[in-house]
Amino acid sequence: MDIKKDKTKLVVEFGERLEDWITATWQSQSVFAKRSGYTAATINSYCKGRTFPDIVFLNLIHDLGADLNALITGHSLEAKPHSSSLPHVERLKSWIVKYFGTIPNLLSTNSKLLETMQIPQETLLKFVYGQLSYDPTITDFFNAIGCNMHWVMTGEGAELIVSHKQKQTGVEDITDALVERIQQGLFDKLTEADISKLSNVLTQKLMDKFISVVTKKDI
């Protein structure tokens, strides 16, 4: 057996899996390079199998949610309850892609909120990729940005948190999630249902205002 040849093959295969993980998690090698503190050239060298990373790099990507055994051998040893193939993990990732595009966008857009809630980005990533089964603070974070965590965990209900408080006129308040995404310049991420709901609410509010002016009554 040619040990050197086998070693080269393993390094190349690791690089291919590393590149897939970086693309799926960070969108591109350049984005990941900025986040990790490594140069783009170094990251590319790892991905192309020209060099193999040291223990410091391996520890870093593990902390960022990578399954090292899967990257090195192609077979995951992650416990089944924490597998990223679980439905609730897939629902959460699909929600992030739908409303923020990429995980880096989620992190950058909500960096101040994460800091305020004292949630390390590494911890959030572990939760997103199913390596952290439950964390009440992270659950509160996603609820705060409009993600219905009851829907994420069970598949039941709407994917967005909707306020159930109604005024006496029956006009439903605009949810904080809609307002926040508009303020973040993510209006194009709204679904047709979101836009229809927003239109209906605004139309009703204008009508209520008109009636209050005509009748000189507060409603």
MOQUIUR-V555865 format. One record per backbone hydrogen bond with DSSP energy under -0.5 kcal/mol. NH is the residue of the N-H (numbers start at 0). CO is the residue of the C=O. E is the energy in kcal/mol with one decimal. If there is no record, write none. Layout:
# MOQUIUR-V555865
nh = {NH:NH}
co = {CO:CO}
e = {E:E}
This chain:
# MOQUIUR-V555865
nh = {2:5:6:7:8:9:10:11:12:13:14:15:16:17:18:19:20:21:22:23:24:25:26:26:27:31:32:33:34:35:36:42:43:44:45:46:47:48:49:50:57:58:59:60:61:62:63:64:65:67:70:71:72:73:73:74:81:82:85:88:89:90:91:92:93:94:95:96:97:98:99:100:100:101:105:106:107:108:109:110:113:114:115:116:117:118:119:123:124:125:126:127:128:129:130:131:138:139:140:141:142:143:144:145:146:147:147:148:150:151:152:153:154:155:160:166:169:172:178:179:180:181:182:183:184:185:188:189:194:195:196:197:198:199:200:201:202:203:204:205:206:207:208:209:210:211:212:213:214:215:216}
co = {0:1:2:3:4:5:6:7:8:9:10:11:12:13:14:15:16:17:18:19:20:21:21:22:25:27:28:29:30:31:32:38:39:40:41:42:43:45:44:44:53:54:55:56:57:58:59:61:60:65:66:67:68:68:69:68:78:79:82:85:85:86:87:88:89:90:91:92:93:94:95:95:96:99:101:102:103:104:105:107:109:110:111:112:114:113:117:119:120:121:122:123:124:126:125:125:134:135:136:137:138:139:140:142:141:145:158:146:147:147:148:149:150:149:145:170:166:164:174:175:176:177:178:179:181:180:185:186:190:191:192:193:194:195:196:197:198:199:200:201:202:203:204:205:206:207:208:209:210:211:211}
e = {-1.2:-2.2:-2.4:-2.2:-2.1:-2.2:-2.2:-2.3:-2.6:-2.4:-2.2:-2.1:-2.1:-2.7:-2.4:-2.0:-2.2:-2.6:-2.5:-2.3:-2.3:-3.4:-0.5:-1.1:-1.4:-1.9:-2.6:-1.8:-1.7:-2.8:-1.9:-2.2:-2.4:-1.9:-1.9:-2.4:-2.1:-1.0:-1.9:-1.3:-2.0:-2.3:-1.8:-2.4:-1.7:-2.1:-1.2:-1.5:-2.9:-1.0:-2.1:-2.6:-2.9:-0.7:-1.2:-0.8:-1.8:-1.9:-1.7:-0.6:-2.0:-2.5:-2.0:-2.5:-2.3:-1.9:-2.2:-2.3:-2.1:-2.2:-2.7:-0.8:-1.0:-1.7:-1.7:-2.4:-2.7:-2.6:-1.6:-1.0:-2.6:-2.2:-2.7:-2.5:-0.9:-2.8:-0.6:-1.9:-2.4:-1.9:-1.8:-2.5:-2.2:-1.3:-2.7:-1.1:-2.3:-2.2:-2.0:-2.4:-2.2:-2.2:-1.3:-1.4:-2.6:-0.6:-2.4:-1.1:-0.5:-1.9:-2.4:-2.0:-2.6:-0.6:-1.9:-1.4:-2.2:-1.0:-1.9:-2.9:-2.2:-2.0:-2.5:-1.7:-1.6:-3.1:-2.1:-1.7:-2.4:-2.6:-2.4:-2.9:-2.7:-2.4:-2.5:-2.4:-2.5:-2.3:-2.5:-2.4:-2.1:-2.6:-2.3:-2.4:-2.4:-2.3:-1.9:-2.4:-2.8:-0.9:-1.1}
